[in-house]
Amino acid sequence: MLLLVQAKRTKAVPIFEKPPLQSDYSRPGKASAPGESRRRAAAKLSRTLPGLARLINAASYGLEFYRRQSLRNRRFFRPTRKP
């Protein structure tokens, strides 16, 4: 995975002069209603699971192909005797 970040320095200050807090990373705005975060998580999970299933399926096909084509597959590849 590759992550490219482009940043611009706006002012020079000592690093972590003021340490970041958990609340600095929360979304601004009104507080969510009870159960809303659970519904949001369920919706995100339902969007993610099909993609995850496709990824697992592709990986299993790849592993099966590797097993069939590998020289360790003694059903099709047998070592020969040295003269």
C-alpha positions in Angstrom: 0.0 0.0 0.0 1.3 3.5 -0.8 0.1 6.7 0.8 1.0 10.0 -0.8 0.6 13.1 1.3 1.1 16.6 0.2 1.4 19.1 3.0 2.2 22.8 3.3 3.9 24.3 6.4 1.9 27.3 7.6 4.1 28.3 10.5 7.2 27.1 12.4 6.4 25.9 15.9 8.1 23.3 18.1 6.8 19.8 17.5 4.2 18.7 20.1 4.4 21.9 22.0 0.7 21.3 22.6 0.1 17.5 22.5 -2.8 16.4 20.3 -6.0 15.2 22.1 -8.5 12.6 21.2 -11.1 15.3 20.8 -8.9 16.9 18.1 -9.7 14.1 15.8 -13.5 13.8 16.4 -15.9 15.2 13.8 -17.1 18.7 14.5 -20.9 19.2 14.7 -23.7 18.0 16.8 -23.5 14.8 18.9 -25.0 11.7 17.3 -28.3 10.3 18.4 -28.2 7.1 20.4 -27.9 4.1 18.1 -26.9 6.2 15.1 -23.3 5.1 15.3 -24.4 1.5 15.4 -26.5 2.0 12.3 -23.6 3.8 10.6 -21.3 0.9 11.4 -23.8 -1.6 10.2 -24.1 0.3 6.9 -20.4 0.5 6.5 -20.0 -3.2 7.2 -22.6 -4.2 4.6 -20.7 -2.1 2.0 -17.4 -3.7 3.0 -18.3 -7.3 3.2 -18.9 -8.0 -0.5 -15.5 -6.5 -1.3 -13.9 -8.6 1.4 -15.6 -11.7 0.1 -14.3 -11.0 -3.5 -10.8 -10.5 -2.1 -10.9 -13.8 -0.2 -12.3 -15.5 -3.3 -9.5 -14.1 -5.5 -6.9 -15.1 -3.0 -8.2 -18.7 -2.8 -8.1 -19.0 -6.6 -4.6 -17.7 -6.6 -3.5 -20.2 -3.9 -5.2 -23.1 -5.7 -3.4 -22.1 -9.0 -0.1 -21.9 -7.1 -0.7 -25.4 -5.6 -1.4 -26.9 -9.0 1.6 -25.3 -10.7 4.1 -25.8 -7.9 6.9 -28.4 -8.3 5.8 -29.7 -4.9 2.6 -31.0 -6.5 3.7 -34.7 -6.7 0.6 -35.7 -8.6 1.9 -34.0 -11.7 5.6 -33.3 -11.1 7.8 -36.1 -10.0 11.5 -35.9 -9.6 13.6 -38.0 -12.0 16.3 -40.3 -10.9 19.8 -39.1 -11.4 21.9 -41.4 -13.7 
